[in-house]
Amino acid sequence: MEFKIKVNIESVQPQQYVGVLFSGGMDSTCLLSRIVYGTLETQQKIYAFNIDNKNNYTEHCQAILKHPFYSRVQYVDCVPNGGDYSGIIRQGIGHILRNEEIGYLYIGINKNPDFDHPAKPVRRTAEELKAYPKLRYPFLNYTKDVILGDMWLLEKKFDLNVLALTKSCTESMAQPCGTCFQCTERAWAFSRIGVNDPLLESER
């Protein structure tokens, strides 16, 4: 497969594992899928960490990981974040990094698209993120449409059908609101690659 994004999975010590922040959103699911695919030969141990927040994503994340493609992934639920539900997960990341068994922790931060939205987030730059040597951000310079295009290749090759299970909306757990920045960005990404969003298809 010809991916547009090269995800370098750095070697770790035999007793260590690779970690991925995993919320069940589209970016983290795409990243976890690329990590799993990139370690098929080495069978690297992989942990998917879900940091505690005001929404309970446990069942949602577990539903994605039921596919045999993710059989090597160990799911770690509700990593403590000091009761901070503001969207800042710094304490949760620190908790993960204090575990000496972790080699690197991969995070699916991506580049902002070029459309305007009143709730468009301010994304941190590569320079700002250099202070955390065990963290890796392979999607940092890519917009969601490029990330999604690569994931679509994996969806078809392995019959994953997990994009229909991913959540992007920050306003509703039950049904996408369609207006928040995350919903708008998701719709934009699917339109850019010319594919219908399977999440919306499944809810019709």
C-alpha positions as CSV (number, residue, x, y, z in Angstrom):
1,M,0.0,0.0,0.0
2,E,1.2,3.5,-0.8
3,F,0.6,5.7,2.2
4,K,0.9,9.5,2.0
5,I,2.0,9.7,5.6
6,K,5.1,7.8,6.7
7,V,4.7,6.7,10.3
8,N,8.1,5.8,11.8
9,I,7.8,3.3,14.6
10,E,10.9,3.6,16.6
11,S,12.5,0.5,18.1
12,V,12.2,0.0,21.9
13,Q,13.9,-2.3,24.3
14,P,12.5,-5.9,24.4
15,Q,10.8,-5.3,27.8
16,Q,9.2,-2.1,26.6
17,Y,6.1,-1.4,24.6
18,V,4.7,1.3,22.3
19,G,1.8,3.4,23.6
20,V,-0.9,5.2,21.7
21,L,-3.4,7.8,23.1
22,F,-6.7,6.3,22.1
23,S,-10.0,8.1,22.6
24,G,-12.0,6.3,19.9
25,G,-12.0,9.4,17.8
26,M,-11.0,9.3,14.1
27,D,-7.4,10.6,14.5
28,S,-6.5,8.2,17.4
29,T,-8.1,5.3,15.6
30,C,-6.2,6.0,12.4
31,L,-3.0,6.3,14.3
32,L,-3.5,3.1,16.3
33,S,-4.3,1.3,13.0
34,R,-1.1,2.6,11.4
35,I,1.0,1.5,14.4
36,V,-0.6,-2.0,14.4
37,Y,0.0,-2.3,10.6
38,G,3.6,-1.0,10.9
39,T,4.4,-3.7,13.5
40,L,2.9,-6.7,11.9
41,E,6.3,-8.2,11.3
42,T,7.9,-7.4,14.6
43,Q,4.7,-8.1,16.6
44,Q,5.6,-5.2,18.9
45,K,3.6,-4.9,22.1
46,I,1.1,-2.1,21.9
47,Y,-0.9,-0.4,24.6
48,A,-3.9,1.9,23.8
49,F,-4.4,4.5,26.6
50,N,-7.7,6.2,27.2
51,I,-7.3,9.2,29.5
52,D,-10.1,9.9,32.0
53,N,-12.6,12.6,30.9
54,K,-16.1,13.7,31.5
55,N,-17.4,11.3,28.8
56,N,-17.2,7.6,29.2
57,Y,-15.7,6.2,26.0
58,T,-14.9,2.7,27.4
59,E,-17.6,0.7,25.6
60,H,-17.0,2.7,22.4
61,C,-13.2,2.1,22.4
62,Q,-13.7,-1.6,23.2
63,A,-16.1,-2.0,20.3
64,I,-13.4,-0.7,17.9
65,L,-10.8,-3.0,19.4
66,K,-12.9,-6.1,19.0
67,H,-11.7,-6.5,15.4
68,P,-9.0,-9.2,15.1
69,F,-6.7,-6.7,13.5
70,Y,-6.2,-5.1,17.0
71,S,-5.7,-8.4,18.8
72,R,-2.2,-7.4,20.0
73,V,-3.5,-4.2,21.5
74,Q,-3.8,-4.0,25.3
75,Y,-6.5,-1.4,26.2
76,V,-5.9,0.7,29.3
77,D,-9.0,2.5,30.4
78,C,-9.4,5.8,32.3
79,V,-5.8,6.8,32.9
80,P,-6.1,9.3,35.8
81,N,-6.0,13.0,34.8
82,G,-6.3,14.7,38.2
83,G,-10.1,15.3,37.7
84,D,-9.4,17.8,35.0
85,Y,-12.2,17.6,32.4
86,S,-11.3,20.8,30.5
87,G,-9.8,18.9,27.6
88,I,-6.2,19.3,28.9
89,I,-4.7,15.9,29.3
90,R,-1.2,16.9,30.5
91,Q,-1.5,15.1,33.8
92,G,-2.8,11.9,32.2
93,I,0.1,11.9,29.7
94,G,2.6,12.5,32.6
95,H,1.0,9.5,34.4
96,I,1.7,7.3,31.4
97,L,5.2,8.5,30.8
98,R,6.2,7.7,34.4
99,N,5.9,4.0,33.5
100,E,9.4,2.9,32.6
101,E,8.0,0.1,30.4
102,I,6.9,2.6,27.8
103,G,9.3,3.3,25.0
104,Y,7.4,5.9,23.1
105,L,3.9,7.4,23.3
106,Y,2.2,8.3,20.0
107,I,-0.4,11.0,19.8
108,G,-2.6,11.8,16.8
109,I,-2.4,15.6,16.9
110,N,-3.0,16.8,13.3
111,K,-2.7,20.0,11.3
112,N,-5.6,22.4,11.2
113,P,-7.5,22.6,7.9
114,D,-7.6,25.8,5.9
115,F,-11.3,26.7,6.5
116,D,-12.6,29.1,9.1
117,H,-14.7,28.0,12.1
118,P,-15.4,30.0,15.3
119,A,-14.3,27.1,17.5
120,K,-11.2,26.2,15.5
121,P,-8.5,25.1,18.0
122,V,-5.0,26.4,18.3
123,R,-2.7,23.5,17.6
124,R,0.7,23.4,19.2
125,T,3.8,23.6,17.0
126,A,6.5,21.0,16.6
127,E,8.9,23.4,18.3
128,E,6.6,23.6,21.4
129,L,6.3,19.8,21.5
130,K,10.1,19.1,21.4
131,A,10.1,19.3,25.2
132,Y,8.7,15.8,25.5
133,P,11.3,13.4,24.1
134,K,9.2,10.2,24.5
135,L,6.2,11.6,22.6
136,R,5.8,11.2,18.9
137,Y,3.3,13.1,16.6
138,P,3.4,11.5,13.1
139,F,0.3,13.4,12.0
140,L,1.4,16.8,13.1
141,N,2.0,18.2,9.6
142,Y,-1.0,16.6,7.9
143,T,-4.7,17.6,7.7
144,K,-7.4,15.1,8.5
145,D,-8.2,14.4,4.9
146,V,-4.7,13.0,4.3
147,I,-4.9,10.9,7.5
148,L,-8.3,9.6,6.5
149,G,-7.2,8.7,3.0
150,D,-4.4,6.5,4.4
151,M,-6.9,4.9,6.8
152,W,-9.3,4.2,4.0
153,L,-6.7,1.9,2.4
154,L,-6.4,-0.1,5.7
155,E,-10.2,-0.2,6.0
156,K,-10.5,-1.9,2.6
157,K,-7.5,-4.2,2.9
158,F,-8.4,-5.7,6.3
159,D,-12.2,-5.2,6.1
160,L,-12.0,-3.2,9.3
161,N,-15.3,-1.2,9.2
162,V,-14.2,0.8,12.2
163,L,-14.5,4.3,10.9
164,A,-18.3,3.9,11.4
165,L,-17.5,3.4,15.1
166,T,-15.3,6.5,15.5
167,K,-16.7,9.5,17.3
168,S,-15.6,13.1,16.5
169,C,-18.4,15.3,17.9
170,T,-17.6,17.2,21.1
171,E,-21.2,18.2,21.7
172,S,-23.0,14.9,21.7
173,M,-22.1,11.3,22.4
174,A,-25.3,9.9,21.0
175,Q,-25.5,11.5,17.5
176,P,-23.2,14.0,15.8
177,C,-24.4,17.6,16.0
178,G,-23.0,18.4,12.6
179,T,-21.9,22.0,13.6
180,C,-19.0,21.8,16.1
181,F,-15.5,22.2,14.7
182,Q,-14.8,18.4,15.0
183,C,-18.0,17.5,13.1
184,T,-17.2,20.1,10.4
185,E,-13.6,18.9,10.1
186,R,-14.7,15.3,9.8
187,A,-17.3,16.1,7.0
188,W,-14.6,18.2,5.2
189,A,-12.2,15.3,5.3
190,F,-14.6,12.8,3.9
191,S,-15.7,15.2,1.2
192,R,-12.0,15.7,0.2
193,I,-11.4,12.0,-0.4
194,G,-14.8,11.5,-2.1
195,V,-16.2,9.0,0.3
196,N,-19.4,9.0,2.3
197,D,-18.9,9.0,6.1
198,P,-19.8,5.4,7.2
199,L,-20.9,6.8,10.7
200,L,-23.6,8.9,9.1
201,E,-24.5,6.0,6.8
202,S,-25.0,3.6,9.7
203,E,-27.3,6.1,11.5
204,R,-29.8,6.4,8.6
